[in-house]
Amino acid sequence: MTDTTDAAGPLRDPGAEPPAFPQEKAPGCPFDPPPGYRRFQTEDPFARVTLPSGQRARVVARHRDVRAVLDDPRFSADSSHPDFPRMFPRPVPQVLKGTFPRLDGAEHLRYRRMLARDFTGRRADELRPRIEQIVDARLDLMEEQGGPLDLMEALAYPVPSTVVCELLGVPPEDSPLFESRTRILINGRSTPEETLRAKDDILHHLEGVVAAKEKRPGDDLISRLIVEQVGPGLLDRAEVAVIAWLLLAAGHHTTATMIGTGTMLLLEHPDQLAALRADPKLIPGAVDELLRHQTAMQIGMNRIATADVTLGEHTVRAGEGVVCQLATANRDAEIFPDPDRFDVTRTARGQLGFGHGPHQCPGQSLARVELQVALDRLITRLPGLRLAVPAADVPFWHHLFGIHGVQELPVTW
């Protein structure tokens, strides 16, 4: 048979069904991407795959290619496009459809500029003392209660949830409602009805918060949006509630998961834990290494090409979907030598845990500070911290398309 190639590389058999994607992780290796993903970097860049939705798409796994796709305005984040690559095989409400993370260009930038001042590196540093107070208060409760306990419920979820609620101006007693509904939205196992109900619960509650802030503005993000955006007619009240919902969801679950996963990773690498205890100045760099090694968004950011795009020797045609594998890009040996090794002394600049390009996570500075404070305080105040169950019994979020990380983390000390 004559060898056949197309614009995006070799095809083993032009009539064959592309391989299924994503793949399952290897048994007993919860910290590592599926072993077959390495092939997408080394053998078949821009490989065609079949998604669970039945659609075909390109997989991009090399660090340089992921950056190029996420930086290129010809790759759209608009999930309303009929050919946008969908991971789910059944009808699932698109909870982000029509919201600013799914906008492109100037319209997307307009929303990000509204929020920019609240998520700068300087603002995150200003919040550090308050974050330290929140973490210490949770650790006080843990020490009072004693182990064993679930670190996710005791520390990992309450800390970022409290921080983002205070930033937004949402009453702290509302945190449990937002935490429970957000887990329904992102766990990948909820029915369409459960997903819609969870979204409606959050938005309905936030609409009440917006109405209260309109009558009595405070020193918080929701109040500022009401004064600066709703007042002049640049936003309506419903849009403010949606923005608040997006920030609540993004602002606590991924950070919480990284706190739990980072703790377990350190407990499973006692040499790295000892290095941090010996030199706490390593913690900021260790957080970037954690974000690289344990990327929360294992699949990452999907895009659709709006024009023919040539990247190196490969061309993606207009209308083709692209799946950016952030986790695999963060294990690219061309950028990070010995990439599967967790090393808190590594310089992990350039890691893609927060994405890249115009849609890069706006809250990354705040998330970094929360992770730094939580891990620093945890390993300092609880020197005897250890797992309360065998590592193999720690449950991870198992859904292939959702957040990667520990679901529960039983610990004692």
Disulfide bonds with the S-S distance in Angstrom:
none
